[in-house]
Amino acid sequence: MGKNDHRGRSINELSKVLLDWLTEQSYSADSLNSHRQVANQVGNYMLINGIDKYTTAVGDEFLDNYFSERNVCYQHGTQMKMIVSRLNDCNEGKTPALRRNTHTGRASLTDQFATIFERYLEWCETHGSKASTIRAKSKYCGDFFLYLADFGCKVAEDMTSAQICNACLMFDNKNAWSHVRMLLRYLYENCYVDRDYSALVPHYRRPFVMPSVYTEEEICGLEAVVDRTGKTGIRDYAMLLLVTRYGLRTGDITKLVFNELDFQGERIRLTQEKTGQPWEVKMVPEVRDALLDYIHNARPNVDSDTVFLLTRAPYRGIDISSLGDAIKRYLPMAYIDAGDRKRGPHALRSSLASSMVNDNVPYEVVRRVLGHIDPNAVKHYAKIDIERLREYSIPIPEPTGLFAHFLSGEVRI
């Protein structure tokens, strides 16, 4: 692509315009840094390709190139697209959009709702919400604002109880209600509305769901079917054992680094991604051998602290879907009929938990192995502890009175 193919403004000029506008809108320092970094990345792309002026086409080509060379998570990808879209707005002389609604094809939010929405998500990020939680809030709270607009509410101060109730009833997924309730509490506490409407949102109790578990024989068969003559199989086997032996979460496996593996002391020590709490276990022999086999015989010889890498260039860390895809591939190879059971790492984590509970391992020990913070979390697996439940069964009482006569045939009803 030649530099004469583009007519627009320099990326440095656009970056300054955008950053000045964000500053006027009271965006946080982290948001300004994110926009500055993306603008610099666009500038480097233009420099490498001999492009002097920025245009919308340049922004699209930059994103295509960026996503083709990297494994980008949903949140980061959405943020990149939003920032490039704002650069496009600046280049066209428009006021940048506060937030584009990327999850639905419906109309955009009103200006005030967009501003509140942006600030609420930033507030959630600064108060410790995880990436998955932010994605859920972005979807459900964005939809809630759109539903309010459908019912005639364009600004927060005009919000009515009827509009809120009607908007809540629009959700098919009732898990959205908890996110809406927190949003309404935020609006009240930050003086966008003069009363706390959060009490209007119904409470939704999730239906009883039995954990998906596999038997010990099925787990052994799944491990045995992994072909460890190839590099991919050696890597998958090591990751699989971290789930089947310890119930380690996928996010912790993909982010595992070498200083968390103590082969001399035979310990694994890490800080859990989900809870932020330390987690430590003894490195059992089969796990140690699988890890060493991968490190010495299958792992690419690159300078990276991340343990598990892609088997082909670019040799970056694997994403969280890699292990799940592998398990789904190995299940039919092991002739395991999953039926309606889940087929991912979490099902293997549940299998370990239920097996420990059934073997009378104390709940506190199971909780620590799984890395739960809530002491009651493990009791979820007691639902399938059939043998222990039998100990508390109540004997059926002998029939008496009219019911006994009915059973004996003496009385007809």
TISETI-102172 format. One line per 2 residues: number of its first residue (from 1); their letters; for each residue x, y, z of C-alpha. Coordinates in nm, 4 decimals, always signed. Example, Ala and Ser with C-alpha at 12.3 -4.5 7.8 and 13.67 -1.06 7.14 Angstrom:
2
1) AS) +1.2300/-0.4500/+0.7800; +1.3670/-0.1060/+0.7140
//
This chain:
413
1) MG) +0.0000/+0.0000/+0.0000; +0.1604/+0.3261/-0.1110
3) KN) +0.1493/+0.6516/+0.0743; -0.0141/+0.8256/-0.2191
5) DH) -0.3202/+0.6026/-0.1782; -0.4306/+0.7889/+0.1342
7) RG) -0.5521/+1.1372/+0.2039; -0.6285/+1.2330/+0.5602
9) RS) -0.4634/+1.3699/+0.8727; -0.1476/+1.2605/+1.0506
11) IN) -0.1905/+1.0071/+1.3285; -0.0126/+1.2371/+1.5752
13) EL) -0.2633/+1.5124/+1.5083; -0.5597/+1.2779/+1.5432
15) SK) -0.4191/+1.1284/+1.8614; -0.3882/+1.4734/+2.0195
17) VL) -0.7413/+1.5685/+1.9197; -0.8817/+1.2452/+2.0627
19) LD) -0.6846/+1.2624/+2.3878; -0.7824/+1.6259/+2.4426
21) WL) -1.1480/+1.5349/+2.3940; -1.1226/+1.2386/+2.6344
23) TE) -0.9618/+1.4649/+2.8931; -1.2511/+1.7095/+2.8595
25) QS) -1.4919/+1.4194/+2.9191; -1.3101/+1.3330/+3.2468
27) YS) -1.1861/+0.9945/+3.1280; -0.9495/+0.8144/+3.3643
29) AD) -0.5708/+0.8054/+3.3224; -0.5924/+0.4335/+3.2356
31) SL) -0.8374/+0.5058/+2.9527; -0.6135/+0.7832/+2.8193
33) NS) -0.3160/+0.5470/+2.8237; -0.5141/+0.2787/+2.6394
35) HR) -0.6116/+0.5249/+2.3649; -0.2567/+0.6579/+2.3438
37) QV) -0.1118/+0.3075/+2.3095; -0.3486/+0.2099/+2.0291
39) AN) -0.2805/+0.5362/+1.8455; +0.0936/+0.4636/+1.8739
41) QV) +0.0390/+0.1128/+1.7378; -0.1521/+0.2570/+1.4426
43) GN) +0.1316/+0.5041/+1.3897; +0.3904/+0.2248/+1.3868
45) YM) +0.1807/+0.0308/+1.1349; +0.1600/+0.3361/+0.9104
47) LI) +0.5346/+0.3953/+0.9414; +0.6195/+0.0365/+0.8465
49) NG) +0.3881/+0.0519/+0.5450; +0.4983/+0.3972/+0.4285
51) ID) +0.1643/+0.5648/+0.4998; +0.1691/+0.9376/+0.5811
53) KY) -0.1986/+1.0157/+0.6368; -0.4599/+0.8302/+0.8362
55) TT) -0.7942/+0.7263/+0.6805; -1.0735/+0.4895/+0.7758
57) AV) -0.9278/+0.2322/+0.5360; -0.5956/+0.2509/+0.7182
59) GD) -0.7713/+0.1894/+1.0495; -0.9542/-0.1146/+0.9097
61) EF) -0.6339/-0.2559/+0.7614; -0.4502/-0.2027/+1.0903
63) LD) -0.7181/-0.3973/+1.2809; -0.7195/-0.6812/+1.0259
65) NY) -0.3424/-0.7076/+1.0516; -0.3450/-0.6832/+1.4326
67) FS) -0.6083/-0.9554/+1.4803; -0.4523/-1.1885/+1.2236
69) ER) -0.1197/-1.1915/+1.4082; -0.2476/-1.2205/+1.7650
71) NV) -0.4906/-1.4200/+1.9706; -0.7013/-1.1312/+2.1053
73) CY) -0.9601/-1.1778/+2.3800; -1.3127/-1.0415/+2.3356
75) QH) -1.2759/-0.7436/+2.5683; -0.9429/-0.6299/+2.4233
77) GT) -1.0688/-0.6719/+2.0673; -1.3790/-0.4661/+2.1412
79) QM) -1.1675/-0.1938/+2.2988; -0.9341/-0.1823/+1.9969
81) KM) -1.2263/-0.1440/+1.7563; -1.3805/+0.1290/+1.9701
83) IV) -1.0580/+0.3317/+1.9836; -0.9999/+0.3016/+1.6097
85) SR) -1.3617/+0.4088/+1.5524; -1.2989/+0.7183/+1.7610
87) LN) -0.9902/+0.7963/+1.5514; -1.2150/+0.7661/+1.2448
89) DC) -1.4603/+1.0131/+1.3988; -1.1813/+1.2630/+1.4678
91) NE) -1.0488/+1.2240/+1.1148; -1.3936/+1.2988/+0.9739
93) GK) -1.4414/+1.6021/+1.1990; -1.7083/+1.4317/+1.4110
95) TP) -1.7441/+1.4221/+1.7880; -1.6175/+1.0787/+1.8940
97) AL) -1.8846/+0.8366/+2.0129; -1.8690/+0.7724/+2.3863
99) RR) -1.9334/+0.4009/+2.3460; -2.0508/+0.1999/+2.0505
101) NT) -2.2983/-0.0743/+2.1213; -2.1105/-0.3663/+1.9644
103) HT) -2.3307/-0.6482/+2.0904; -2.6558/-0.5565/+1.9233
105) GR) -2.7702/-0.4122/+1.5957; -3.0259/-0.1853/+1.7642
107) AS) -3.0035/+0.1922/+1.7792; -2.7213/+0.3588/+1.9724
109) LT) -2.7655/+0.4893/+2.3248; -2.8738/+0.8458/+2.3886
111) DQ) -2.5895/+1.0871/+2.4650; -2.6550/+1.0967/+2.8385
113) FA) -2.7030/+0.7208/+2.8711; -2.3842/+0.6639/+2.6705
115) TI) -2.1900/+0.8890/+2.9074; -2.3314/+0.7164/+3.2167
117) FE) -2.2730/+0.3751/+3.0619; -1.9082/+0.4547/+2.9882
119) RY) -1.8420/+0.5890/+3.3358; -2.0225/+0.2998/+3.5043
121) LE) -1.8097/+0.0401/+3.3243; -1.4946/+0.2321/+3.4110
123) WC) -1.6100/+0.2458/+3.7735; -1.6645/-0.1308/+3.7718
125) ET) -1.3163/-0.1875/+3.6299; -1.1524/+0.0299/+3.8957
127) HG) -1.3466/-0.1503/+4.1693; -1.2165/-0.4946/+4.0764
129) SK) -1.4699/-0.6435/+3.8339; -1.3159/-0.9189/+3.6230
131) AS) -1.3110/-0.9084/+3.2430; -1.5936/-1.1638/+3.2188
133) TI) -1.8057/-0.9573/+3.4589; -1.7417/-0.6402/+3.2600
135) RA) -1.8550/-0.8173/+2.9420; -2.1795/-0.9249/+3.1108
137) KS) -2.2421/-0.5757/+3.2474; -2.1683/-0.4235/+2.9070
139) KY) -2.4278/-0.6437/+2.7423; -2.7097/-0.6383/+2.9958
141) CG) -2.6777/-0.2779/+3.1160; -2.6480/-0.1563/+2.7568
143) DF) -2.9648/-0.3447/+2.6680; -3.1376/-0.2022/+2.9759
145) FL) -3.0660/+0.1550/+2.8636; -3.1960/+0.0707/+2.5159
147) YL) -3.5124/-0.0802/+2.6614; -3.5660/+0.2341/+2.8690
149) AD) -3.5384/+0.4412/+2.5511; -3.7954/+0.2159/+2.3852
151) FG) -4.0348/+0.3008/+2.6684; -3.9797/+0.6759/+2.6261
153) CK) -3.7013/+0.7400/+2.8780; -3.4159/+0.9360/+2.7174
155) VA) -3.2410/+1.0742/+3.0292; -3.1871/+0.9245/+3.3741
157) ED) -3.3762/+1.1903/+3.5698; -3.6954/+1.1098/+3.3741
159) MT) -3.6816/+0.7436/+3.4724; -4.0033/+0.6026/+3.6210
161) SA) -4.0869/+0.2876/+3.8125; -4.3098/+0.1624/+3.5306
163) QI) -4.0358/+0.2067/+3.2717; -3.7846/+0.0209/+3.4873
165) CN) -4.0230/-0.2699/+3.5482; -4.1145/-0.2928/+3.1803
167) AC) -3.7474/-0.2830/+3.0801; -3.6652/-0.5663/+3.3215
169) LM) -3.9424/-0.7793/+3.1739; -3.7799/-0.7476/+2.8301
171) FD) -3.4895/-0.9732/+2.9298; -3.5121/-1.3384/+2.8302
173) NK) -3.2094/-1.4172/+3.0464; -3.3125/-1.3379/+3.4016
175) NA) -2.9476/-1.3383/+3.5133; -2.9448/-0.9849/+3.3722
177) WS) -3.1535/-0.8590/+3.6635; -2.8658/-0.8670/+3.9117
179) HV) -2.6555/-0.6483/+3.6791; -2.9440/-0.4043/+3.6326
181) RM) -2.9953/-0.3883/+4.0092; -2.6314/-0.2881/+4.0638
183) LL) -2.6523/-0.0298/+3.7847; -2.9585/+0.1343/+3.9422
185) RY) -2.7845/+0.1456/+4.2796; -2.4878/+0.3153/+4.1113
187) LY) -2.7173/+0.5732/+3.9508; -2.8666/+0.6624/+4.2883
189) EN) -2.5374/+0.6740/+4.4769; -2.3867/+0.8999/+4.2103
191) CY) -2.6884/+1.1353/+4.2013; -2.8056/+1.0562/+3.8481
193) VD) -3.1492/+0.9787/+3.9947; -3.3123/+1.1047/+4.3150
195) RD) -3.4242/+0.7671/+4.4487; -3.2939/+0.4124/+4.4707
197) YS) -3.4861/+0.2088/+4.2136; -3.2799/-0.1081/+4.2659
199) AL) -3.5493/-0.2560/+4.4931; -3.7861/-0.2681/+4.1946
201) VP) -3.5750/-0.5260/+4.0119; -3.7000/-0.8808/+4.0774
203) HY) -3.4690/-1.1351/+4.2366; -3.4021/-1.4416/+4.0271
205) RR) -3.3054/-1.7738/+4.1782; -3.1109/-1.9872/+3.9381
207) PF) -3.2652/-2.3306/+3.8780; -3.1126/-2.6377/+4.0380
209) VM) -2.8411/-2.7770/+3.8135; -2.6654/-3.1059/+3.8776
211) PS) -2.2883/-3.0816/+3.8242; -2.1576/-3.2543/+3.5130
213) VY) -1.9234/-3.5310/+3.6254; -1.7344/-3.8203/+3.4731
215) TE) -1.6447/-4.1462/+3.6445; -1.2912/-4.2350/+3.7457
217) EE) -1.2842/-4.4962/+3.4695; -1.3865/-4.2334/+3.2115
219) IC) -1.1201/-3.9909/+3.3347; -0.8528/-4.2591/+3.3094
221) GL) -0.9721/-4.3479/+2.9601; -0.9603/-3.9825/+2.8569
223) EA) -0.6017/-3.9489/+2.9797; -0.4952/-4.2738/+2.8155
225) VV) -0.6205/-4.1797/+2.4694; -0.3950/-3.8723/+2.4422
227) DR) -0.1212/-3.9411/+2.1849; +0.2017/-3.8456/+2.3595
229) TG) +0.4265/-3.9243/+2.0662; +0.3648/-3.5757/+1.9255
231) KT) +0.4331/-3.2340/+2.0757; +0.0683/-3.1306/+2.0866
233) GI) -0.0309/-3.4467/+2.2716; +0.2516/-3.4064/+2.5245
235) RD) +0.1357/-3.0515/+2.5955; -0.2332/-3.1453/+2.6152
237) YA) -0.1580/-3.4341/+2.8510; +0.0308/-3.2096/+3.0936
239) ML) -0.2533/-2.9556/+3.0944; -0.5131/-3.2304/+3.1309
241) LL) -0.3451/-3.3703/+3.4423; -0.3487/-3.0270/+3.6051
243) VT) -0.7284/-3.0384/+3.5745; -0.7931/-3.4034/+3.6610
245) RY) -0.5480/-3.4135/+3.9550; -0.5952/-3.0655/+4.0997
247) GL) -0.9085/-2.9193/+3.9413; -0.7002/-2.6188/+3.8343
249) RT) -0.8984/-2.3564/+3.6453; -0.8264/-2.3093/+3.2753
251) GD) -0.7285/-1.9447/+3.3207; -0.4635/-2.0433/+3.5763
253) IT) -0.3281/-2.3156/+3.3483; -0.2929/-2.0880/+3.0473
255) KL) -0.1192/-1.8195/+3.2564; +0.1110/-2.0610/+3.4402
257) VF) +0.4718/-1.9335/+3.4485; +0.7959/-2.1092/+3.5363
259) NE) +0.8552/-1.9434/+3.8726; +0.5278/-2.1019/+3.9890
261) LD) +0.6731/-2.4506/+3.9344; +0.9129/-2.5690/+4.2047
263) FQ) +1.0449/-2.9025/+4.0776; +1.3108/-2.9262/+4.3472
265) GE) +1.0614/-2.8703/+4.6277; +0.7895/-3.0546/+4.4304
267) RI) +0.5351/-2.7757/+4.4780; +0.3110/-2.5660/+4.2547
269) RL) +0.2476/-2.2154/+4.3878; +0.0422/-1.9509/+4.2117
271) TQ) -0.2049/-1.6714/+4.2616; -0.5459/-1.7630/+4.1265
273) EK) -0.6697/-1.5412/+3.8453; -1.0348/-1.5606/+3.9507
275) TG) -1.0007/-1.5007/+4.3237; -0.6617/-1.3307/+4.3537
277) QP) -0.5828/-1.5735/+4.6398; -0.2639/-1.7825/+4.6727
279) WE) -0.2907/-2.1527/+4.5897; -0.0325/-2.4206/+4.6630
281) VK) -0.0245/-2.8002/+4.6202; +0.2291/-3.0804/+4.6244
283) MV) +0.3468/-3.1777/+4.2757; +0.2448/-3.5427/+4.2446
285) PE) +0.4835/-3.7660/+4.0427; +0.2630/-3.8086/+3.7346
287) VR) +0.2113/-3.4332/+3.7065; +0.5823/-3.3641/+3.7569
289) DA) +0.6779/-3.6167/+3.4895; +0.4206/-3.4806/+3.2435
291) LL) +0.5405/-3.1229/+3.2948; +0.9073/-3.2161/+3.2547
293) DY) +0.8285/-3.4204/+2.9443; +0.6577/-3.1195/+2.7898
295) IH) +0.9263/-2.8693/+2.8917; +1.2176/-3.0819/+2.7663
297) NA) +1.0623/-3.2552/+2.4649; +0.7685/-3.0549/+2.3291
299) RP) +0.7841/-2.6916/+2.4338; +0.9197/-2.4481/+2.1707
301) NV) +1.2680/-2.3218/+2.2575; +1.1754/-1.9550/+2.2944
303) DS) +1.2408/-1.6933/+2.5592; +0.9063/-1.6795/+2.7399
305) DT) +0.8068/-1.7183/+3.1049; +0.4724/-1.8722/+3.0055
307) VF) +0.4804/-2.2498/+3.0368; +0.2224/-2.3619/+2.7812
309) LL) +0.2750/-2.2248/+2.4308; +0.1367/-2.2811/+2.0838
311) TR) +0.3160/-2.5555/+1.8949; +0.3534/-2.3366/+1.5852
313) AP) +0.4858/-1.9868/+1.5316; +0.4131/-1.7343/+1.6633
315) YR) +0.5023/-1.9128/+1.9876; +0.2780/-1.7246/+2.2247
317) GI) +0.0790/-1.8509/+2.5211; -0.2265/-2.0627/+2.4467
319) DI) -0.5736/-1.9180/+2.4970; -0.8356/-2.0502/+2.7364
321) SS) -1.0266/-2.2345/+2.4623; -0.7329/-2.4611/+2.3693
323) LG) -0.7765/-2.7095/+2.6539; -1.1542/-2.7195/+2.6139
325) DA) -1.1208/-2.7896/+2.2420; -0.8712/-3.0669/+2.3174
327) IK) -1.1024/-3.2352/+2.5689; -1.3931/-3.2243/+2.3236
329) RY) -1.1665/-3.3878/+2.0677; -1.0425/-3.6616/+2.3019
331) LP) -1.3801/-3.7625/+2.4499; -1.5086/-3.9463/+2.1382
333) MA) -1.1606/-4.0913/+2.0811; -1.1930/-4.2509/+2.4271
335) YI) -1.5430/-4.3789/+2.3340; -1.6994/-4.1722/+2.6119
337) DA) -2.0639/-4.0872/+2.5545; -2.0959/-3.7462/+2.7186
339) GD) -2.4713/-3.7323/+2.6617; -2.6034/-3.4066/+2.8054
341) RK) -2.2999/-3.3592/+3.0267; -2.0687/-3.0642/+2.9725
343) RG) -1.7561/-3.1397/+2.7753; -1.5061/-2.8853/+2.9030
345) PH) -1.2411/-2.8540/+3.1757; -1.4989/-2.7400/+3.4314
347) AL) -1.6726/-3.0779/+3.4070; -1.3418/-3.2466/+3.4926
349) RS) -1.2990/-3.0044/+3.7824; -1.6481/-3.1003/+3.9040
351) SL) -1.5591/-3.4677/+3.8616; -1.2570/-3.4305/+4.0893
353) AS) -1.4629/-3.2458/+4.3501; -1.7470/-3.4977/+4.3527
355) SM) -1.5002/-3.7877/+4.3661; -1.3277/-3.6367/+4.6698
357) VN) -1.6606/-3.5728/+4.8417; -1.7745/-3.9297/+4.7721
359) DN) -1.4462/-4.0572/+4.9210; -1.5299/-3.8746/+5.2461
361) VP) -1.2609/-3.6114/+5.2013; -1.3558/-3.3213/+5.4345
363) YE) -1.5238/-3.0283/+5.2635; -1.2540/-2.7897/+5.3854
365) VV) -0.9835/-2.9966/+5.2141; -1.1824/-3.0081/+4.8910
367) RR) -1.2380/-2.6333/+4.9099; -0.8669/-2.5638/+4.9458
369) VL) -0.7707/-2.7964/+4.6610; -1.0233/-2.6311/+4.4289
371) GH) -0.9234/-2.2829/+4.5426; -1.2703/-2.1692/+4.6511
373) ID) -1.3007/-1.8720/+4.8861; -1.6591/-1.9359/+4.9996
375) PN) -1.6580/-2.2223/+5.2543; -2.0042/-2.3263/+5.1319
377) AV) -1.9056/-2.3485/+4.7646; -1.8015/-2.7130/+4.7782
379) KH) -2.1378/-2.8197/+4.9206; -2.2670/-2.7804/+4.5648
381) YA) -2.1038/-3.1151/+4.4918; -2.2788/-3.2818/+4.7842
383) KI) -2.5883/-3.2905/+4.5630; -2.4472/-3.5982/+4.3918
385) DI) -2.2931/-3.7589/+4.7014; -2.5535/-4.0361/+4.6935
387) ER) -2.3901/-4.2682/+4.9441; -2.3633/-4.0020/+5.2149
389) LR) -2.7184/-3.8847/+5.1482; -2.8408/-4.2398/+5.2122
391) EY) -2.7058/-4.2135/+5.5671; -2.9615/-3.9413/+5.6370
393) SI) -3.2594/-4.1026/+5.4703; -3.5769/-4.1331/+5.6775
395) PI) -3.7417/-4.4767/+5.6875; -4.0865/-4.4951/+5.5313
397) PE) -4.3477/-4.5056/+5.8130; -4.5913/-4.7915/+5.8336
399) PT) -4.9350/-4.6984/+5.6904; -5.2112/-4.6442/+5.9455
401) GL) -5.5792/-4.5643/+5.9627; -5.7857/-4.5243/+5.6485
403) FA) -5.4763/-4.5313/+5.4264; -5.3754/-4.8752/+5.5655
405) HF) -5.7270/-5.0093/+5.5045; -5.7130/-4.8688/+5.1510
407) LS) -5.3822/-5.0425/+5.0776; -5.5152/-5.3735/+5.2130
409) GE) -5.8197/-5.3527/+4.9891; -6.0673/-5.3252/+5.2743
411) VR) -6.1742/-4.9753/+5.1728; -6.2399/-4.8327/+4.8299
413) I) -6.2332/-4.4627/+4.7494
//
